[in-house]
Amino acid sequence: MKVSELAKSAGVTAETVRHYVREGLLHPERHPDNGYQLFAHADLERLRFIQRARTLGFGVAEIREILAHADQGDSPCPMVRDLLASRLPEIQARIAELQALAARMEQALETWAEMPDGTPDGHSLCRLIESFPEPLRDNLRDNHERGNDCHRTPIGATSSEETP
């Protein structure tokens, strides 16, 4: 199969296939006459495996490691379990952060519903945002220590919030 045929069979774009080739996840043969990348049915199965791994939240580097174990005849299953077990609490924390963000957004919209629009006057940029409570200093410090910058930490974030 050519790139486009593999992509169509797997329901992805040709660029996705090329990306996985560049990342070393797929290893096509080369046509001897024209140099086209040629993929076997096993590559389709591997691509489907990659897609499943992506839907479970695995990154390209992790998938590369999983495939390397399998290619060497070693079971990657213990590593896969460990990766998911360590990632699940992070995902659950992120969900809680997003729920808190949604609540802050709802609160802001409710508060701002009757507020008039203002124009910047040298003292105020946007009174809607400025009317929202400032984050606690401890929250800013906690977020900074976790590697979150002020651009990614929503105003009013709680100390349990961080971004991925």
DSSP file with accessible surface (Angstrom, degrees, kcal/mol):
  #  RESIDUE AA STRUCTURE BP1 BP2  ACC     N-H-->O    O-->H-N    N-H-->O    O-->H-N    TCO  KAPPA ALPHA  PHI   PSI    X-CA   Y-CA   Z-CA
    1    1 A M              0   0   64      0, 0.0    38,-3.3     0, 0.0     2,-0.1   0.000 360.0 360.0 360.0 145.1    0.0    0.0    0.0
    2    2 A K     >  -     0   0   93     36,-0.2     4,-2.6     1,-0.1     5,-0.2  -0.378 360.0 -94.0 -85.0 171.7    1.1    3.6   -0.6
    3    3 A V  H  > S+     0   0   15     34,-0.4     4,-2.8     1,-0.2     5,-0.2   0.917 125.9  48.5 -52.5 -50.5    0.8    6.3    2.0
    4    4 A S  H  > S+     0   0   75      1,-0.2     4,-2.4     2,-0.2    -1,-0.2   0.871 111.3  49.9 -63.6 -36.4   -2.6    7.5    0.8
    5    5 A E  H  > S+     0   0   96      2,-0.2     4,-2.4     1,-0.2    -1,-0.2   0.914 112.2  47.1 -69.0 -41.7   -4.0    3.9    0.7
    6    6 A L  H  X S+     0   0    0     -4,-2.6     4,-2.0     2,-0.2    -2,-0.2   0.938 112.5  50.5 -63.2 -44.3   -2.8    3.2    4.2
    7    7 A A  H  X>S+     0   0    4     -4,-2.8     5,-2.4    -5,-0.2     4,-1.2   0.930 111.5  47.4 -59.7 -46.8   -4.2    6.5    5.5
    8    8 A K  H ><5S+     0   0  183     -4,-2.4     3,-0.5     1,-0.2    -1,-0.2   0.920 111.0  51.4 -62.4 -42.8   -7.6    5.8    3.9
    9    9 A S  H 3<5S+     0   0   60     -4,-2.4    -1,-0.2     1,-0.2    -2,-0.2   0.842 116.4  40.7 -63.6 -33.0   -7.7    2.2    5.3
   10   10 A A  H 3<5S-     0   0   12     -4,-2.0    -1,-0.2    -5,-0.2    -2,-0.2   0.531 110.9-118.5 -93.8  -8.7   -6.9    3.5    8.8
   11   11 A G  T <<5S+     0   0   67     -4,-1.2     2,-0.2    -3,-0.5    -3,-0.2   0.830  76.0 111.3  75.4  31.6   -9.2    6.6    8.6
   12   12 A V  S   <S-     0   0   32     -5,-2.4    -1,-0.3    -6,-0.2     2,-0.2  -0.768  71.6 -91.4-125.1 176.5   -6.3    9.1    9.1
   13   13 A T     >  -     0   0   83     -2,-0.2     4,-1.7     1,-0.1     3,-0.3  -0.506  30.2-117.7 -86.4 159.7   -4.7   11.6    6.8
   14   14 A A  H  > S+     0   0   25      1,-0.2     4,-2.6     2,-0.2     5,-0.2   0.869 117.2  58.8 -61.7 -34.5   -1.6   10.9    4.7
   15   15 A E  H  > S+     0   0   95      1,-0.2     4,-2.5     2,-0.2    -1,-0.2   0.874 101.6  54.0 -64.7 -35.3    0.2   13.5    6.8
   16   16 A T  H  > S+     0   0   42     -3,-0.3     4,-2.4     2,-0.2    -1,-0.2   0.936 109.1  48.0 -62.3 -44.6   -0.5   11.5    9.9
   17   17 A V  H  X S+     0   0    0     -4,-1.7     4,-2.1     1,-0.2    -2,-0.2   0.946 112.4  48.7 -60.6 -46.9    1.1    8.5    8.3
   18   18 A R  H  X S+     0   0  105     -4,-2.6     4,-2.8     1,-0.2    -1,-0.2   0.887 109.3  53.8 -61.5 -38.6    4.1   10.5    7.2
   19   19 A H  H  X S+     0   0   63     -4,-2.5     4,-2.3     1,-0.2    -1,-0.2   0.937 108.5  48.0 -60.8 -46.7    4.4   11.9   10.7
   20   20 A Y  H  <>S+     0   0   20     -4,-2.4     5,-2.7     2,-0.2     6,-1.2   0.838 110.8  52.0 -66.7 -30.8    4.5    8.5   12.3
   21   21 A V  H ><5S+     0   0   27     -4,-2.1     3,-1.5     4,-0.2    -2,-0.2   0.951 110.5  47.8 -66.2 -47.6    7.1    7.4    9.7
   22   22 A R  H 3<5S+     0   0  152     -4,-2.8    -2,-0.2     1,-0.3    -1,-0.2   0.858 110.7  52.4 -60.1 -35.0    9.2   10.4   10.7
   23   23 A E  T 3<5S-     0   0   67     -4,-2.3    -1,-0.3    -5,-0.2    -2,-0.2   0.507 117.2-115.2 -80.4  -5.2    8.8    9.6   14.4
   24   24 A G  T < 5S+     0   0   27     -3,-1.5    -3,-0.2    -4,-0.3    -2,-0.1   0.643  85.0 116.3  82.8  16.0    9.9    6.1   13.7
   25   25 A L  S   <S+     0   0    0     -5,-2.7     2,-0.4    -6,-0.2    -4,-0.2   0.760  76.3  40.6 -86.3 -27.1    6.6    4.4   14.6
   26   26 A L        -     0   0    1     -6,-1.2    -2,-0.2    -9,-0.1    -1,-0.1  -0.954  66.5-162.8-121.2 143.8    6.1    3.0   11.1
   27   27 A H        -     0   0  106     -2,-0.4    -6,-0.0    -3,-0.1    16,-0.0  -0.742  14.9-172.8-129.3  82.7    8.8    1.5    8.9
   28   28 A P        -     0   0   27      0, 0.0    11,-0.2     0, 0.0     2,-0.2  -0.313  21.9-121.9 -73.9 158.0    7.7    1.3    5.3
   29   29 A E  E     -A   38   0A 145      9,-2.5     9,-3.2    -2,-0.0     2,-0.4  -0.516  27.8-119.5 -84.0 165.0    9.7   -0.4    2.6
   30   30 A R  E     -A   37   0A 156      7,-0.2     7,-0.2    -2,-0.2     6,-0.1  -0.920  19.4-119.0-110.2 134.8   10.8    1.6   -0.5
   31   31 A H     >  -     0   0   55      5,-2.8     4,-2.0    -2,-0.4     5,-0.1  -0.557  23.2-138.3 -66.6 129.9    9.7    0.7   -4.0
   32   32 A P  T  4 S+     0   0  118      0, 0.0    -1,-0.1     0, 0.0    -2,-0.0   0.807  95.4  41.5 -66.0 -26.8   13.0    0.0   -5.8
   33   33 A D  T  4 S+     0   0  144      1,-0.1    -2,-0.0     3,-0.1    -3,-0.0   0.900 132.1  14.1 -88.6 -43.0   11.9    1.8   -9.0
   34   34 A N  T  4 S-     0   0   78      2,-0.1    -1,-0.1     0, 0.0    -3,-0.0   0.479  90.6-123.3-116.9  -5.0   10.3    5.0   -7.8
   35   35 A G     <  +     0   0   30     -4,-2.0     3,-0.1     1,-0.2     0, 0.0   0.536  53.8 156.2  77.6   3.5   11.2    5.2   -4.1
   36   36 A Y        -     0   0  121     -6,-0.1    -5,-2.8     1,-0.1     2,-0.4  -0.311  50.1-108.5 -60.5 147.6    7.6    5.4   -2.9
   37   37 A Q  E     -A   30   0A  32     -7,-0.2     2,-0.4    -9,-0.0   -34,-0.4  -0.649  36.6-160.5 -76.6 131.4    7.0    4.2    0.6
   38   38 A L  E     -A   29   0A  53     -9,-3.2    -9,-2.5    -2,-0.4     2,-0.4  -0.960   3.2-160.9-119.9 133.8    5.2    0.9    0.6
   39   39 A F        -     0   0    6    -38,-3.3     2,-0.1    -2,-0.4   -34,-0.0  -0.891   5.2-146.8-116.2 143.1    3.3   -0.4    3.6
   40   40 A A    >>  -     0   0   56     -2,-0.4     4,-1.2     1,-0.1     3,-0.9  -0.452  37.7 -97.2 -96.5 173.1    2.2   -4.0    4.3
   41   41 A H  H 3> S+     0   0  121      1,-0.3     4,-2.1     2,-0.2     3,-0.2   0.860 124.5  62.3 -59.1 -33.9   -0.9   -5.1    6.1
   42   42 A A  H 3> S+     0   0   70      1,-0.2     4,-2.3     2,-0.2    -1,-0.3   0.845  98.9  55.3 -61.5 -32.9    1.2   -5.4    9.3
   43   43 A D  H <> S+     0   0   22     -3,-0.9     4,-2.7     2,-0.2    -1,-0.2   0.868 104.8  52.9 -67.8 -35.2    1.8   -1.6    9.0
   44   44 A L  H  X S+     0   0    9     -4,-1.2     4,-2.4    -3,-0.2    -2,-0.2   0.929 110.3  47.2 -63.6 -44.4   -2.0   -1.1    9.0
   45   45 A E  H  X S+     0   0   80     -4,-2.1     4,-2.1     1,-0.2    -2,-0.2   0.902 112.4  50.0 -63.3 -39.3   -2.4   -3.1   12.1
   46   46 A R  H  X S+     0   0   43     -4,-2.3     4,-2.5     2,-0.2    -2,-0.2   0.909 109.8  50.9 -65.6 -41.6    0.5   -1.2   13.7
   47   47 A L  H  X S+     0   0    0     -4,-2.7     4,-2.5     2,-0.2    -2,-0.2   0.908 109.3  50.4 -63.6 -40.8   -1.1    2.1   12.7
   48   48 A R  H  X S+     0   0   81     -4,-2.4     4,-2.2     2,-0.2    -1,-0.2   0.891 109.4  51.7 -64.2 -37.3   -4.4    1.0   14.3
   49   49 A F  H  X S+     0   0   79     -4,-2.1     4,-2.7     2,-0.2    -2,-0.2   0.931 108.7  51.0 -62.4 -44.7   -2.5    0.1   17.5
   50   50 A I  H  X S+     0   0    0     -4,-2.5     4,-2.6     1,-0.2    -2,-0.2   0.924 109.2  51.1 -58.8 -43.7   -1.0    3.6   17.5
   51   51 A Q  H  X S+     0   0   54     -4,-2.5     4,-2.0     1,-0.2    -1,-0.2   0.910 110.3  48.6 -61.8 -42.9   -4.4    5.1   17.1
   52   52 A R  H  X S+     0   0  143     -4,-2.2     4,-0.9     1,-0.2    -1,-0.2   0.916 111.1  50.2 -62.7 -43.7   -5.7    3.0   20.1
   53   53 A A  H ><>S+     0   0    6     -4,-2.7     5,-2.2     1,-0.2     3,-0.6   0.900 108.9  52.4 -62.0 -39.6   -2.7    4.1   22.2
   54   54 A R  H ><5S+     0   0  113     -4,-2.6     3,-1.8     1,-0.2    -1,-0.2   0.893 104.3  55.8 -63.3 -39.1   -3.3    7.7   21.3
   55   55 A T  H 3<5S+     0   0  120     -4,-2.0    -1,-0.2     1,-0.3    -2,-0.2   0.738 104.4  54.7 -68.2 -18.6   -7.0    7.4   22.4
   56   56 A L  T <<5S-     0   0  103     -4,-0.9    -1,-0.3    -3,-0.6    -2,-0.2   0.380 126.3-102.7 -90.7   1.9   -5.7    6.2   25.8
   57   57 A G  T < 5 +     0   0   44     -3,-1.8     2,-0.2     1,-0.3    -3,-0.2   0.525  69.2 149.6  93.9   6.7   -3.5    9.3   26.1
   58   58 A F      < -     0   0    4     -5,-2.2    -1,-0.3    -8,-0.1     2,-0.1  -0.529  38.3-135.7 -75.1 139.9   -0.2    7.9   25.2
   59   59 A G     >  -     0   0   22     -2,-0.2     4,-2.7     1,-0.1     5,-0.2  -0.386  27.1 -99.7 -86.2 170.6    2.2   10.3   23.5
   60   60 A V  H  > S+     0   0   25      1,-0.2     4,-2.8     2,-0.2     5,-0.2   0.909 122.5  51.0 -59.4 -44.5    4.4    9.5   20.5
   61   61 A A  H  > S+     0   0   65      1,-0.2     4,-2.0     2,-0.2    -1,-0.2   0.911 111.8  47.6 -62.9 -40.3    7.5    8.9   22.7
   62   62 A E  H  > S+     0   0   38      2,-0.2     4,-2.6     1,-0.2    -2,-0.2   0.914 111.9  49.5 -66.9 -41.2    5.6    6.5   24.9
   63   63 A I  H  X S+     0   0    0     -4,-2.7     4,-3.1     1,-0.2     5,-0.3   0.910 108.2  54.3 -64.2 -39.4    4.2    4.7   21.9
   64   64 A R  H  X S+     0   0   97     -4,-2.8     4,-2.3    -5,-0.2    -1,-0.2   0.925 110.4  46.5 -59.2 -42.4    7.7    4.4   20.4
   65   65 A E  H  X S+     0   0  101     -4,-2.0     4,-2.2     2,-0.2    -2,-0.2   0.910 112.0  50.3 -67.1 -42.0    8.9    2.8   23.7
   66   66 A I  H  X S+     0   0    2     -4,-2.6     4,-2.2     1,-0.2    -2,-0.2   0.942 112.8  46.5 -60.6 -47.2    5.9    0.4   23.8
   67   67 A L  H  X S+     0   0   11     -4,-3.1     4,-3.2     1,-0.2    -2,-0.2   0.879 108.7  55.6 -64.8 -36.9    6.5   -0.6   20.2
   68   68 A A  H  X S+     0   0   40     -4,-2.3     4,-1.5    -5,-0.3     6,-0.2   0.920 108.1  48.5 -62.6 -42.8   10.2   -1.1   20.8
   69   69 A H  H  <>S+     0   0   57     -4,-2.2     5,-2.5     1,-0.2     3,-0.3   0.943 114.6  45.3 -59.4 -48.4    9.5   -3.5   23.7
   70   70 A A  H ><5S+     0   0   50     -4,-2.2     3,-1.7     1,-0.2    -2,-0.2   0.906 109.8  54.2 -64.0 -41.4    7.1   -5.4   21.5
   71   71 A D  H 3<5S+     0   0   94     -4,-3.2    -1,-0.2     1,-0.3    -2,-0.2   0.798 107.8  51.4 -63.6 -27.3    9.5   -5.4   18.5
   72   72 A Q  T 3<5S-     0   0  138     -4,-1.5    -1,-0.3    -3,-0.3    -2,-0.2   0.414 122.1-108.0 -88.0  -0.1   12.1   -6.9   20.8
   73   73 A G  T < 5S+     0   0   68     -3,-1.7     2,-0.3     1,-0.3    -3,-0.2   0.540  79.3 128.8  85.8   6.9    9.7   -9.7   21.9
   74   74 A D      < -     0   0   82     -5,-2.5    -1,-0.3    -6,-0.2    -2,-0.2  -0.747  65.6-112.0 -93.6 145.2    9.3   -8.2   25.4
   75   75 A S        -     0   0   77     -2,-0.3     4,-0.3     1,-0.2    -5,-0.1  -0.599  22.6-167.7 -75.8 123.6    5.8   -7.6   26.8
   76   76 A P     >  +     0   0   21      0, 0.0     4,-2.6     0, 0.0     3,-0.2   0.513  64.2 100.0 -84.6  -1.8    5.2   -3.8   27.1
   77   77 A C  H  > S+     0   0   61      1,-0.2     4,-2.7     2,-0.2     5,-0.2   0.871  77.2  50.7 -57.9 -44.1    2.1   -4.5   29.2
   78   78 A P  H  > S+     0   0   71      0, 0.0     4,-2.3     0, 0.0    -1,-0.2   0.934 113.6  46.5 -59.5 -41.5    3.7   -3.9   32.7
   79   79 A M  H  > S+     0   0   30     -4,-0.3     4,-2.9    -3,-0.2    -2,-0.2   0.914 111.1  52.4 -64.7 -41.3    5.0   -0.5   31.4
   80   80 A V  H  X S+     0   0   36     -4,-2.6     4,-2.5     1,-0.2     5,-0.2   0.934 110.2  48.1 -61.6 -45.2    1.7    0.3   29.9
   81   81 A R  H  X S+     0   0  166     -4,-2.7     4,-2.8     1,-0.2    -1,-0.2   0.927 112.8  48.4 -59.8 -46.1   -0.1   -0.4   33.2
   82   82 A D  H  X S+     0   0  113     -4,-2.3     4,-2.2    -5,-0.2    -2,-0.2   0.908 111.0  50.3 -62.6 -42.7    2.4    1.7   35.1
   83   83 A L  H  X S+     0   0   35     -4,-2.9     4,-1.9     2,-0.2    -1,-0.2   0.937 114.5  43.2 -61.4 -47.3    2.1    4.6   32.7
   84   84 A L  H  X S+     0   0   57     -4,-2.5     4,-2.6     1,-0.2    -2,-0.2   0.911 112.2  53.6 -66.8 -40.1   -1.7    4.7   32.9
   85   85 A A  H  < S+     0   0   66     -4,-2.8    -1,-0.2    -5,-0.2    -2,-0.2   0.882 113.3  43.1 -62.9 -36.9   -1.7    4.2   36.7
   86   86 A S  H  X S+     0   0   67     -4,-2.2     4,-0.6    -5,-0.2    -1,-0.2   0.815 116.4  47.7 -78.2 -29.1    0.6    7.2   37.1
   87   87 A R  H  X S+     0   0   48     -4,-1.9     4,-2.3    -5,-0.2     3,-0.3   0.826  95.0  73.5 -80.8 -31.4   -1.2    9.3   34.6
   88   88 A L  H  X S+     0   0   96     -4,-2.6     4,-2.8     1,-0.2     5,-0.2   0.911  95.8  49.0 -55.1 -47.5   -4.8    8.7   35.8
   89   89 A P  H  > S+     0   0   74      0, 0.0     4,-2.3     0, 0.0    -1,-0.2   0.892 110.8  52.4 -60.8 -34.7   -4.4   10.9   39.0
   90   90 A E  H  X S+     0   0  117     -4,-0.6     4,-2.3    -3,-0.3    -2,-0.2   0.917 111.0  46.6 -63.4 -43.1   -3.0   13.7   36.8
   91   91 A I  H  X S+     0   0   80     -4,-2.3     4,-2.6     2,-0.2    -1,-0.2   0.916 111.4  51.0 -66.3 -42.4   -6.0   13.5   34.5
   92   92 A Q  H  X S+     0   0  114     -4,-2.8     4,-2.1    -5,-0.2    -1,-0.2   0.904 110.7  49.3 -62.4 -39.1   -8.4   13.4   37.3
   93   93 A A  H  X S+     0   0   45     -4,-2.3     4,-2.4    -5,-0.2    -1,-0.2   0.907 110.2  51.1 -65.5 -40.9   -6.8   16.5   38.8
   94   94 A R  H  X S+     0   0   68     -4,-2.3     4,-2.6     2,-0.2    -2,-0.2   0.895 108.0  52.3 -64.1 -39.2   -7.0   18.2   35.4
   95   95 A I  H  X S+     0   0   84     -4,-2.6     4,-2.5     2,-0.2    -1,-0.2   0.931 109.6  49.2 -61.2 -44.2  -10.7   17.4   35.2
   96   96 A A  H  X S+     0   0   49     -4,-2.1     4,-2.4     1,-0.2    -2,-0.2   0.906 110.7  51.1 -61.8 -40.2  -11.2   18.9   38.6
   97   97 A E  H  X S+     0   0    6     -4,-2.4     4,-2.5     1,-0.2    -1,-0.2   0.915 110.5  48.1 -61.5 -44.7   -9.3   22.0   37.5
   98   98 A L  H  X S+     0   0   78     -4,-2.6     4,-2.7     2,-0.2    -2,-0.2   0.875 110.2  51.7 -66.7 -36.1  -11.4   22.3   34.3
   99   99 A Q  H  X S+     0   0  132     -4,-2.5     4,-2.2     2,-0.2    -1,-0.2   0.913 110.9  48.3 -65.5 -39.9  -14.6   22.0   36.4
  100  100 A A  H  X S+     0   0   28     -4,-2.4     4,-2.4     2,-0.2    -2,-0.2   0.904 111.3  50.8 -65.8 -39.5  -13.4   24.7   38.7
  101  101 A L  H  X S+     0   0   46     -4,-2.5     4,-2.7     2,-0.2    -2,-0.2   0.930 109.0  50.7 -62.2 -45.2  -12.5   26.9   35.7
  102  102 A A  H  X S+     0   0   41     -4,-2.7     4,-2.6     1,-0.2    -2,-0.2   0.913 109.7  50.7 -60.1 -40.9  -16.0   26.3   34.2
  103  103 A A  H  X S+     0   0   51     -4,-2.2     4,-2.5     2,-0.2    -1,-0.2   0.912 110.8  48.7 -64.0 -42.2  -17.5   27.3   37.6
  104  104 A R  H  X S+     0   0   21     -4,-2.4     4,-2.7     2,-0.2    -2,-0.2   0.906 111.7  49.8 -63.7 -40.1  -15.4   30.5   37.6
  105  105 A M  H  X S+     0   0  111     -4,-2.7     4,-2.9     2,-0.2    -2,-0.2   0.921 111.1  48.2 -65.1 -43.0  -16.5   31.3   34.1
  106  106 A E  H  X S+     0   0  132     -4,-2.6     4,-2.4     2,-0.2    -2,-0.2   0.921 112.4  49.7 -61.7 -43.1  -20.1   30.8   34.9
  107  107 A Q  H  X S+     0   0   97     -4,-2.5     4,-2.6     2,-0.2    -2,-0.2   0.925 111.7  48.6 -61.4 -44.0  -19.7   33.0   37.9
  108  108 A A  H  X S+     0   0    8     -4,-2.7     4,-3.0     2,-0.2    -2,-0.2   0.939 111.4  48.5 -63.2 -47.0  -18.1   35.7   35.9
  109  109 A L  H  X S+     0   0  117     -4,-2.9     4,-0.9     1,-0.2    -1,-0.2   0.901 112.7  48.9 -61.6 -39.4  -20.7   35.6   33.1
  110  110 A E  H >< S+     0   0  161     -4,-2.4     3,-0.5    -5,-0.2     4,-0.4   0.933 114.8  44.6 -64.7 -44.0  -23.4   35.8   35.8
  111  111 A T  H >< S+     0   0   75     -4,-2.6     3,-0.5     1,-0.2    -2,-0.2   0.882 116.2  46.8 -66.7 -38.6  -21.7   38.8   37.5
  112  112 A W  H >< S+     0   0   62     -4,-3.0     3,-1.0    -5,-0.2    -1,-0.2   0.571  84.0  95.3 -82.8  -8.4  -21.0   40.5   34.2
  113  113 A A  T << S+     0   0   70     -4,-0.9    -1,-0.2    -3,-0.5    -2,-0.1   0.853  97.7  28.3 -54.4 -39.3  -24.5   40.1   32.7
  114  114 A E  T <  S+     0   0  176     -3,-0.5    -1,-0.3    -4,-0.4    -2,-0.1   0.408  95.8 109.7-104.7   1.8  -25.7   43.5   33.9
  115  115 A M    <   -     0   0   55     -3,-1.0     2,-0.1    -4,-0.2    13,-0.0  -0.591  68.0-123.3 -80.0 138.4  -22.3   45.4   33.9
  116  116 A P        -     0   0   81      0, 0.0     2,-0.1     0, 0.0    -1,-0.1  -0.393  26.9-105.2 -76.1 155.1  -21.8   48.0   31.2
  117  117 A D        -     0   0  142     -2,-0.1     2,-0.3    10,-0.1     9,-0.0  -0.484  39.2-160.5 -72.4 151.4  -18.9   47.8   28.8
  118  118 A G        -     0   0   37     -2,-0.1    10,-0.1     7,-0.1    -1,-0.0  -0.860  11.9-129.1-129.1 165.5  -16.1   50.3   29.4
  119  119 A T        -     0   0  116     -2,-0.3     5,-0.1     7,-0.1     7,-0.1  -0.893  39.5 -92.3-113.0 148.8  -13.3   51.7   27.4
  120  120 A P        +     0   0   91      0, 0.0     5,-0.2     0, 0.0     6,-0.0  -0.340  43.6 175.5 -58.7 133.8   -9.7   51.8   28.5
  121  121 A D        -     0   0  104      3,-1.4     4,-0.1    -3,-0.0    -2,-0.0   0.189  58.4 -91.8-128.3  15.6   -9.0   55.1   30.3
  122  122 A G  S    S+     0   0   80      2,-0.6     3,-0.1     1,-0.0     0, 0.0   0.145 126.1  55.1  93.5 -23.6   -5.5   54.7   31.5
  123  123 A H  S    S+     0   0  178      1,-0.3     2,-0.4     2,-0.0    -1,-0.0   0.600 111.1  38.5-110.2 -22.5   -6.6   53.3   34.8
  124  124 A S        -     0   0   25      1,-0.1    -3,-1.4    -5,-0.1    -2,-0.6  -0.992  47.3-179.9-135.4 137.5   -8.7   50.4   33.6
  125  125 A L  S    S-     0   0  140     -2,-0.4     2,-0.3     1,-0.2    -1,-0.1   0.842  86.2  -9.6 -97.4 -52.7   -8.2   48.0   30.7
  126  126 A C     >  -     0   0   53     -7,-0.1     4,-2.5     1,-0.1     3,-0.3  -0.842  58.9-159.7-149.0 107.0  -11.4   45.9   31.0
  127  127 A R  H  > S+     0   0  111     -2,-0.3     4,-1.6     1,-0.2     5,-0.1   0.735  89.1  65.6 -66.3 -19.1  -13.5   46.4   34.1
  128  128 A L  H  4 S+     0   0   34      2,-0.2     4,-0.5     1,-0.2    -1,-0.2   0.978 110.5  34.7 -62.4 -54.1  -15.1   43.0   33.6
  129  129 A I  H >4 S+     0   0   89     -3,-0.3     3,-1.4     1,-0.2    -2,-0.2   0.913 116.9  55.3 -66.7 -39.9  -11.8   41.1   34.2
  130  130 A E  H 3< S+     0   0   94     -4,-2.5    -1,-0.2     1,-0.3    -2,-0.2   0.790 101.7  58.5 -66.6 -22.8  -10.7   43.7   36.8
  131  131 A S  T 3< S+     0   0   58     -4,-1.6    -1,-0.3    -5,-0.2    -2,-0.2   0.661  86.7  96.1 -79.0 -14.7  -13.9   43.2   38.8
  132  132 A F  S <  S-     0   0   29     -3,-1.4    24,-0.1    -4,-0.5    -3,-0.0  -0.527  91.7 -94.7 -77.4 142.9  -13.1   39.5   39.2
  133  133 A P        -     0   0   77      0, 0.0    -1,-0.1     0, 0.0    -2,-0.1  -0.228  40.5-114.2 -59.1 142.1  -11.3   38.6   42.4
  134  134 A E        -     0   0  148      1,-0.1     3,-0.1    21,-0.1     2,-0.0  -0.456  34.8-102.8 -71.9 149.6   -7.5   38.4   42.3
  135  135 A P        -     0   0   26      0, 0.0    -1,-0.1     0, 0.0     2,-0.1  -0.378  43.2 -98.5 -68.4 152.5   -5.9   35.0   42.8
  136  136 A L     >  -     0   0  119     21,-0.4     4,-1.7     1,-0.1     3,-0.5  -0.415  26.9-121.8 -68.7 145.6   -4.4   34.4   46.2
  137  137 A R  H  > S+     0   0  161      1,-0.2     4,-2.3     2,-0.2     5,-0.2   0.873 113.1  57.1 -57.3 -38.5   -0.7   34.9   46.4
  138  138 A D  H  > S+     0   0   97      1,-0.2     4,-2.9     2,-0.2    -1,-0.2   0.886 104.0  53.2 -61.2 -37.6   -0.2   31.3   47.5
  139  139 A N  H  > S+     0   0   13     -3,-0.5     4,-2.6     2,-0.2    -1,-0.2   0.908 108.7  48.7 -64.6 -41.4   -2.0   30.1   44.4
  140  140 A L  H  X S+     0   0   58     -4,-1.7     4,-2.4     2,-0.2    -2,-0.2   0.929 113.5  46.9 -64.0 -43.3    0.4   32.0   42.2
  141  141 A R  H  X S+     0   0  115     -4,-2.3     4,-2.6     2,-0.2    -2,-0.2   0.945 112.9  49.1 -63.0 -46.3    3.4   30.7   44.1
  142  142 A D  H  X S+     0   0   36     -4,-2.9     4,-1.5     1,-0.2    -2,-0.2   0.922 112.9  47.3 -60.3 -44.2    2.1   27.1   43.9
  143  143 A N  H  <>S+     0   0    3     -4,-2.6     5,-3.1     1,-0.2    -1,-0.2   0.904 111.6  50.7 -65.7 -39.1    1.4   27.4   40.2
  144  144 A H  H ><5S+     0   0  143     -4,-2.4     3,-1.7     1,-0.2    -2,-0.2   0.928 108.4  52.0 -64.4 -42.2    4.8   28.9   39.5
  145  145 A E  H 3<5S+     0   0  129     -4,-2.6    -1,-0.2     1,-0.3    -2,-0.2   0.820 107.6  52.7 -64.5 -28.7    6.5   26.1   41.5
  146  146 A R  T 3<5S-     0   0   92     -4,-1.5    -1,-0.3    -5,-0.2    -2,-0.2   0.406 125.5-102.7 -86.8   2.3    4.6   23.5   39.4
  147  147 A G  T < 5S+     0   0   59     -3,-1.7     2,-0.4     1,-0.3    -3,-0.2   0.608  76.6 138.3  90.3  11.5    5.9   25.2   36.2
  148  148 A N      < -     0   0    9     -5,-3.1    -1,-0.3    -6,-0.2     2,-0.2  -0.752  39.3-150.5 -91.8 134.5    2.6   27.0   35.4
  149  149 A D    >>  -     0   0   73     -2,-0.4     3,-1.4    -3,-0.1     4,-1.1  -0.551  29.5-102.9 -99.8 171.0    3.0   30.5   34.1
  150  150 A C  T 34 S+     0   0   98      1,-0.3    -1,-0.1     2,-0.2     5,-0.0   0.762 117.6  61.9 -66.0 -21.7    0.5   33.4   34.5
  151  151 A H  T 34 S+     0   0  166      1,-0.2    -1,-0.3     3,-0.1    -3,-0.0   0.755 111.8  36.6 -74.3 -23.3   -0.7   33.0   31.0
  152  152 A R  T <4 S+     0   0  113     -3,-1.4    -2,-0.2     2,-0.1    -1,-0.2   0.524  99.8  83.0-105.7 -10.2   -1.9   29.5   31.5
  153  153 A T  S  < S-     0   0   19     -4,-1.1     3,-0.1    10,-0.0     4,-0.1  -0.865  79.9-130.8 -99.0 114.5   -3.2   29.8   35.1
  154  154 A P    >   -     0   0   42      0, 0.0     3,-1.6     0, 0.0     2,-0.1  -0.295  29.0 -98.2 -64.3 145.5   -6.7   31.3   35.1
  155  155 A I  T 3  S+     0   0   82      1,-0.3   -21,-0.1   -20,-0.1   -51,-0.0  -0.400 112.8  28.1 -60.4 136.9   -7.5   34.2   37.4
  156  156 A G  T 3  S+     0   0   21      1,-0.2    -1,-0.3   -24,-0.1   -22,-0.1   0.594  86.6 164.3  85.7  10.8   -9.1   32.9   40.5
  157  157 A A    <   -     0   0    1     -3,-1.6   -21,-0.4     1,-0.1    -1,-0.2  -0.307  34.2-126.3 -63.7 143.7   -7.4   29.5   40.3
  158  158 A T    >   -     0   0   61    -61,-0.1     3,-2.2     1,-0.1    -1,-0.1  -0.471  26.2-104.6 -85.4 165.5   -7.5   27.4   43.4
  159  159 A S  T 3  S+     0   0   61      1,-0.3    -1,-0.1    -2,-0.1    -2,-0.1   0.716 119.6  60.4 -66.1 -16.5   -4.3   26.0   44.9
  160  160 A S  T 3  S+     0   0   80    -64,-0.0     2,-0.3   -63,-0.0    -1,-0.3   0.492  87.9 100.5 -86.5  -0.7   -5.2   22.6   43.5
  161  161 A E    <   +     0   0    6     -3,-2.2     2,-0.3   -64,-0.1   -67,-0.1  -0.667  37.6 147.1 -94.6 140.3   -5.2   23.8   39.9
  162  162 A E        -     0   0   76     -2,-0.3   -65,-0.1   -69,-0.1   -19,-0.0  -0.960  37.6-120.9-153.6 164.6   -2.4   23.4   37.4
  163  163 A T              0   0   17     -2,-0.3   -10,-0.0   -20,-0.1   -11,-0.0  -0.800 360.0 360.0-111.4 155.1   -2.2   23.0   33.7
  164  164 A P              0   0  119      0, 0.0    -1,-0.1     0, 0.0   -73,-0.0  -0.217 360.0 360.0 -69.5 360.0   -0.7   20.1   31.7
